[in-house]
């Protein structure tokens, strides 16, 4: 999982301060997270420990199989290491 991206903690805190529920959805495999196969519930615990260690706000962590390769939705916001733009786009979507 590496180091958290710059600005993630502050951005997610701003999102939480607006009253949003923060659901972290990951499709990472256990090999990526733990270097060996484990069940998905253990992967979630490892991700929660990572988020807690780095004091990153969240309400729930989900780990599911990848349902699709590309996600397109009228409320989708792409992330490209651009937290300021993500926050601005969220503000524009919500008015």
Backbone as CSV, one residue per row, in Angstrom:
resi,resn,N_x,N_y,N_z,CA_x,CA_y,CA_z,C_x,C_y,C_z
1,UNK,0.812,-1.186,0.000,0.000,0.000,0.000,0.854,1.249,0.000
2,UNK,2.076,1.166,0.470,2.972,2.315,0.408,2.530,3.476,1.270
3,UNK,3.155,4.616,1.034,2.809,5.819,1.780,1.486,6.376,1.260
4,UNK,0.697,6.991,2.135,-0.539,7.625,1.672,-0.227,8.750,0.681
5,UNK,-1.128,8.975,-0.266,-0.920,10.066,-1.212,-1.003,11.394,-0.480
6,UNK,-0.266,12.351,-0.979,-0.230,13.675,-0.372,-1.639,14.270,-0.366
7,UNK,-2.072,14.731,0.783,-3.349,15.411,0.912,-4.545,14.525,1.199
8,UNK,-4.364,13.191,1.209,-5.508,12.298,1.400,-6.161,12.487,2.769
9,UNK,-5.362,12.603,3.806,-5.906,12.742,5.164,-6.733,14.021,5.280
10,UNK,-6.189,15.112,4.788,-6.871,16.396,4.881,-8.141,16.414,4.021
11,UNK,-8.052,15.840,2.820,-9.216,15.814,1.925,-10.346,14.983,2.511
12,UNK,-10.014,13.799,3.021,-11.059,12.956,3.597,-11.643,13.580,4.863
13,UNK,-10.839,14.326,5.603,-11.373,15.015,6.781,-12.359,16.098,6.357
14,UNK,-12.035,16.827,5.284,-12.962,17.846,4.777,-14.270,17.197,4.325
15,UNK,-14.158,16.044,3.674,-15.342,15.322,3.218,-16.182,14.875,4.415
16,UNK,-15.522,14.358,5.433,-16.237,13.936,6.641,-16.879,15.130,7.344
17,UNK,-16.174,16.259,7.389,-16.708,17.463,8.031,-17.988,17.948,7.356
18,UNK,-18.175,17.617,6.093,-19.399,17.978,5.373,-20.534,16.999,5.658
19,UNK,-20.248,16.000,6.506,-21.279,15.048,6.889,-21.357,13.813,6.013
20,UNK,-20.375,13.616,5.147,-20.385,12.446,4.264,-19.896,11.198,4.997
21,UNK,-20.434,10.078,4.611,-20.009,8.767,5.096,-18.881,8.317,4.182
22,UNK,-17.746,7.940,4.743,-16.583,7.572,3.937,-16.448,6.064,3.886
23,UNK,-16.708,5.526,2.714,-16.590,4.084,2.474,-15.383,3.883,1.559
24,UNK,-14.365,3.199,2.065,-13.175,2.878,1.280,-13.440,1.555,0.582
25,UNK,-13.409,1.571,-0.730,-13.656,0.372,-1.519,-12.354,-0.014,-2.201
26,UNK,-11.862,-1.199,-1.916,-10.607,-1.657,-2.501,-10.807,-2.990,-3.202
27,UNK,-10.137,-3.131,-4.313,-10.124,-4.404,-5.042,-8.745,-5.049,-4.957
28,UNK,-7.919,-4.590,-4.036,-6.577,-5.164,-3.892,-6.669,-6.641,-3.555
29,UNK,-5.713,-7.371,-4.056,-5.640,-8.788,-3.726,-4.832,-8.961,-2.448
30,UNK,-4.966,-10.086,-1.801,-4.208,-10.332,-0.573,-2.708,-10.342,-0.845
31,UNK,-2.315,-10.730,-2.042,-0.885,-10.732,-2.376,-0.350,-9.301,-2.331
32,UNK,-1.124,-8.327,-2.836,-0.696,-6.932,-2.808,-0.638,-6.389,-1.385
33,UNK,-1.600,-6.765,-0.557,-1.710,-6.219,0.793,-0.792,-6.933,1.771
34,UNK,-0.747,-8.248,1.707,-0.083,-9.033,2.756,1.035,-9.947,2.268
35,UNK,1.271,-9.972,0.993,2.334,-10.793,0.391,2.034,-12.286,0.372
36,UNK,0.842,-12.681,0.844,0.442,-14.084,0.772,-1.077,-14.154,0.800
37,UNK,-1.668,-15.214,0.287,-3.134,-15.302,0.250,-3.757,-15.350,1.644
38,UNK,-4.772,-14.518,1.854,-5.575,-14.541,3.082,-7.021,-14.254,2.679
39,UNK,-7.947,-14.440,3.612,-9.338,-14.177,3.267,-9.611,-12.672,3.244
40,UNK,-10.700,-12.310,2.614,-11.036,-10.894,2.417,-11.261,-10.154,3.743
41,UNK,-11.817,-10.823,4.747,-12.049,-10.133,6.029,-10.714,-9.764,6.687
42,UNK,-9.714,-10.611,6.529,-8.384,-10.281,7.060,-7.775,-9.119,6.273
43,UNK,-8.013,-9.091,4.962,-7.527,-7.970,4.157,-8.143,-6.662,4.644
44,UNK,-9.431,-6.684,4.935,-10.107,-5.484,5.432,-9.467,-5.043,6.746
45,UNK,-9.203,-5.978,7.649,-8.553,-5.627,8.924,-7.177,-5.007,8.688
46,UNK,-6.427,-5.532,7.727,-5.101,-4.973,7.419,-5.239,-3.554,6.861
47,UNK,-6.222,-3.338,5.998,-6.419,-1.998,5.440,-6.881,-1.023,6.514
48,UNK,-7.766,-1.470,7.407,-8.205,-0.616,8.510,-7.024,-0.250,9.410
49,UNK,-6.144,-1.214,9.673,-4.958,-0.940,10.495,-4.069,0.102,9.816
50,UNK,-3.916,-0.003,8.501,-3.125,0.964,7.736,-3.742,2.356,7.841
51,UNK,-5.050,2.450,7.625,-5.738,3.742,7.706,-5.625,4.326,9.108
52,UNK,-5.811,3.498,10.117,-5.691,3.949,11.509,-4.264,4.417,11.808
53,UNK,-3.284,3.651,11.360,-1.876,4.012,11.600,-1.558,5.386,11.015
54,UNK,-2.122,5.686,9.855,-1.843,6.953,9.176,-2.893,8.029,9.477
55,UNK,-3.794,7.703,10.425,-4.838,8.635,10.872,-5.658,9.172,9.705
56,UNK,-6.021,8.273,8.797,-6.839,8.622,7.643,-8.299,8.336,7.991
57,UNK,-9.161,9.344,7.904,-10.567,9.158,8.273,-11.292,8.188,7.340
58,UNK,-12.144,7.356,7.910,-13.002,6.451,7.140,-14.101,5.947,8.063
59,UNK,-15.168,5.445,7.458,-16.252,4.848,8.229,-16.350,3.349,7.995
60,UNK,-15.977,2.917,6.808,-16.114,1.503,6.461,-15.111,1.157,5.377
61,UNK,-14.602,-0.069,5.423,-13.704,-0.573,4.383,-14.335,-1.815,3.776
62,UNK,-14.399,-1.839,2.457,-14.930,-2.991,1.732,-13.859,-3.538,0.807
63,UNK,-13.821,-4.831,0.652,-12.898,-5.473,-0.280,-13.685,-6.524,-1.048
64,UNK,-13.909,-6.267,-2.306,-14.693,-7.156,-3.156,-13.900,-7.479,-4.414
65,UNK,-14.361,-8.506,-5.118,-13.794,-8.771,-6.432,-14.110,-7.602,-7.336
66,UNK,-13.239,-7.354,-8.291,-13.488,-6.273,-9.235,-14.727,-6.593,-10.062
67,UNK,-15.773,-5.771,-9.931,-16.982,-6.037,-10.697,-16.836,-5.650,-12.163
68,UNK,-16.037,-4.622,-12.439,-15.833,-4.132,-13.793,-14.443,-3.537,-13.904
69,UNK,-13.975,-3.328,-15.102,-12.667,-2.732,-15.301,-12.680,-1.219,-15.267
70,UNK,-13.769,-0.619,-15.733,-13.889,0.842,-15.776,-15.231,1.207,-15.166
71,UNK,-15.232,2.237,-14.346,-16.463,2.680,-13.695,-16.866,4.021,-14.298
72,UNK,-18.045,4.082,-14.879,-18.568,5.315,-15.456,-19.912,5.604,-14.797
73,UNK,-20.055,6.812,-14.264,-21.291,7.182,-13.584,-21.413,8.698,-13.638
74,UNK,-22.635,9.214,-13.592,-22.814,10.662,-13.667,-22.312,11.390,-12.426
75,UNK,-22.040,10.664,-11.352,-21.466,11.281,-10.151,-20.064,10.767,-9.858
76,UNK,-19.441,10.129,-10.841,-18.077,9.616,-10.644,-17.079,10.767,-10.717
77,UNK,-16.091,10.716,-9.855,-15.001,11.691,-9.861,-13.703,10.898,-9.944
78,UNK,-12.945,11.157,-10.972,-11.679,10.443,-11.146,-10.607,10.975,-10.219
79,UNK,-9.773,10.073,-9.730,-8.664,10.488,-8.863,-7.346,10.235,-9.578
80,UNK,-6.564,11.294,-9.723,-5.242,11.211,-10.338,-4.237,11.983,-9.484
81,UNK,-4.216,11.637,-8.162,-3.342,12.327,-7.210,-3.658,13.827,-7.190
82,UNK,-4.970,14.158,-7.167,-5.437,15.538,-7.292,-6.545,15.849,-6.280
83,UNK,-6.237,15.777,-4.998,-7.267,15.941,-3.972,-7.978,17.283,-4.047
84,UNK,-7.269,18.367,-4.371,-7.925,19.671,-4.461,-9.004,19.658,-5.543
85,UNK,-8.698,19.067,-6.695,-9.673,18.986,-7.784,-10.840,18.076,-7.404
86,UNK,-10.558,16.976,-6.709,-11.619,16.074,-6.263,-12.588,16.824,-5.352
87,UNK,-12.064,17.578,-4.385,-12.923,18.342,-3.483,-13.757,19.372,-4.234
88,UNK,-13.146,20.035,-5.205,-13.867,21.029,-6.007,-14.986,20.371,-6.816
89,UNK,-14.704,19.219,-7.424,-15.720,18.526,-8.202,-16.852,18.030,-7.299
90,UNK,-16.530,17.579,-6.094,-17.575,17.159,-5.161,-18.481,18.331,-4.822
91,UNK,-17.878,19.485,-4.584,-18.650,20.687,-4.248,-19.583,21.044,-5.407
92,UNK,-19.098,20.933,-6.636,-19.916,21.243,-7.809,-21.050,20.259,-7.994
93,UNK,-20.835,18.994,-7.669,-21.884,17.989,-7.800,-22.993,18.191,-6.772
94,UNK,-22.593,18.597,-5.581,-23.551,18.728,-4.481,-24.163,20.114,-4.353
95,UNK,-23.618,21.068,-5.109,-24.188,22.420,-5.089,-23.848,23.167,-3.900
